């Protein structure tokens, strides 16, 4: 019987890549308008190259980008990039369709709701507040809470211990096969692959208990398992 449904955050509940793309575009536009001498597409590509090297939570990306292009920090250009990025980020940070209803439906079934994310605590809670999900989870484990990123067993074991349940009494919902699905399977949890949140064109078959084309499908799956 499933007693807890545990979600990843970015690209599972929140359309993180949409937000990141819109924010980066706005930042580049703002910096060019403030004097950055670089074509739009080239600047955007260089920023994403930094993200690929440092991770998508890297907070110094614009500093590093400007320093590499100008040989120093041009604070006028930096300020334009930061302000433009933040404004676009706030507008573009949205939850996937049916996310709110799905979380409420799971809660109404009497199940625990958990969240495991590799995001730092500040960023994770900011995103949760932005989409009004901050009061709905019974437990939230961020990178700062566990000190380890998925697929480490530690964040999964932490939330299981918090709920005082066995691994097979939970299901992990996530978009990243190597981190969310494999990590949860390592400790014995059931898994649901959030296909709707994975934009990879090279995605191979994912070995999960269920493949979700829409987040709402997890509700019927849990009902079916628990009725058995």
Residue pairs with C-beta under 8 A, 6 or more apart in sequence:
1 169
1 225
1 226
2 111
2 169
2 170
2 171
2 190
2 222
2 225
2 226
3 111
3 112
3 163
3 165
3 169
3 170
4 111
4 112
4 113
4 114
4 138
4 159
4 163
4 165
4 169
4 170
4 171
5 106
5 111
5 112
5 113
5 114
5 170
5 171
5 173
5 218
5 222
6 113
6 114
6 115
6 116
6 159
6 170
6 171
6 172
6 173
6 184
6 189
7 13
7 113
7 114
7 115
7 116
7 172
7 173
7 174
8 115
8 116
8 117
8 172
8 173
8 174
8 175
8 176
8 179
8 180
8 194
9 16
9 115
9 117
9 119
9 124
9 127
9 128
10 16
10 117
10 119
10 127
10 175
11 17
11 175
11 176
11 194
11 197
11 198
11 199
12 96
12 173
12 174
12 175
12 180
12 194
12 197
12 215
13 95
13 96
13 99
13 115
13 131
13 133
13 215
14 93
14 94
14 95
14 96
14 99
14 127
14 131
15 94
15 95
15 96
15 197
16 56
17 199
18 92
18 94
19 89
19 92
19 93
19 94
20 51
20 56
21 92
22 88
22 89
22 91
22 92
23 85
23 86
23 88
23 89
23 92
24 44
24 47
24 48
24 85
25 44
25 88
26 84
26 85
26 87
26 88
27 47
27 62
27 81
27 82
27 84
27 85
27 88
28 36
28 40
28 43
28 44
28 47
28 81
29 40
29 84
30 80
30 81
30 83
30 84
30 85
31 43
31 62
31 66
31 77
31 78
31 80
31 81
31 84
32 38
32 40
32 43
33 80
34 76
34 77
34 79
34 80
34 81
35 74
35 76
35 77
36 43
36 66
36 69
36 77
38 46
38 69
43 65
43 69
46 65
46 68
46 69
47 61
47 62
47 65
50 58
50 61
50 64
50 65
51 58
51 61
54 60
54 61
54 64
57 118
57 119
57 120
57 123
62 78
62 81
62 82
62 85
63 73
63 78
66 73
66 74
66 77
66 78
66 81
67 73
70 77
90 130
93 127
93 130
93 131
94 131
95 131
95 133
96 196
96 197
96 215
97 214
97 215
98 214
98 215
98 216
99 131
99 133
99 215
100 131
100 132
100 133
101 216
102 215
102 216
102 218
102 219
103 113
103 133
103 136
104 136
105 216
105 219
106 113
106 218
106 219
106 222
107 113
107 136
109 219
109 222
109 223
109 226
111 222
112 138
112 139
112 163
112 165
113 136
113 137
113 138
114 137
114 138
114 139
114 140
114 141
114 159
114 162
114 163
114 170
115 124
115 128
115 137
115 139
115 140
115 141
116 141
116 150
116 155
116 156
116 159
116 172
117 124
117 140
117 141
117 142
117 143
118 142
118 143
118 149
118 150
118 179
119 127
119 142
119 143
120 142
120 143
120 144
121 142
121 143
121 144
121 145
124 140
124 142
125 134
125 140
125 142
128 134
128 137
128 140
138 163
139 159
139 162
139 163
141 155
141 158
141 159
143 149
145 155
145 158
146 152
146 154
146 155
146 158
147 154
148 154
148 155
149 155
149 179
150 156
150 174
150 176
150 179
150 180
150 183
151 178
151 179
151 180
151 182
151 183
151 186
152 183
153 183
153 186
153 187
155 183
156 167
156 172
156 183
156 184
156 186
156 187
156 189
157 187
159 170
160 166
160 167
160 170
160 187
160 189
163 170
166 188
167 187
167 188
167 189
168 188
168 189
168 190
170 189
170 190
171 189
171 190
171 191
171 192
171 209
171 218
171 221
171 222
172 180
172 181
172 183
172 184
172 189
172 190
172 191
172 192
173 180
173 191
173 192
173 194
173 212
173 215
173 218
174 180
174 181
174 184
174 191
174 192
174 193
174 194
175 193
175 194
175 195
175 196
175 197
175 198
176 198
177 193
177 198
177 203
177 206
177 208
180 191
180 193
180 194
181 191
181 193
181 206
181 207
181 208
184 190
184 191
185 191
185 207
190 209
190 225
191 208
191 209
191 210
192 208
192 209
192 210
192 211
192 212
192 218
192 221
193 206
193 208
193 210
193 211
193 212
194 212
194 215
195 206
195 211
195 212
195 213
196 212
196 213
196 214
196 215
209 221
210 217
210 218
210 221
212 218
